[in-house]
């Protein structure tokens, strides 16, 4: 999987994913805490640097290396 997210994008995704997990796990009652797993999506995409939706939409926030083809 090629990296298609820039550094700022990745940092924001990791922060957002952790925030979603923490907030939902703390504030949702009982059996509804599993909704906190929704935060895994931005967390994992931020850690890996790959977003499948970006690929489908043709978006790339990662800067290109000199001499690289897109």
Steps between C-alpha positions, in 0.01 A plus 500: 500500500654829397496792741245758386472718812722789597651549845242755620215279376644199683548688827144634491361152430689343792386775739140479375496120524631499856257776600203310356601179676556669835193724496257231387645236733466735797164662431290227337312272739551126529450297184523806275873540570581290193429813291840620618648256248400749228810692610718216372439607139676838521755360743607215271500713185708761680752244623536324164485812282259334259134595447298284261245779450779734388600240241144474367466878480849555357613715794860503620613732780846346517768716336667339201868409514723675242504304174207277600210438265142529627 
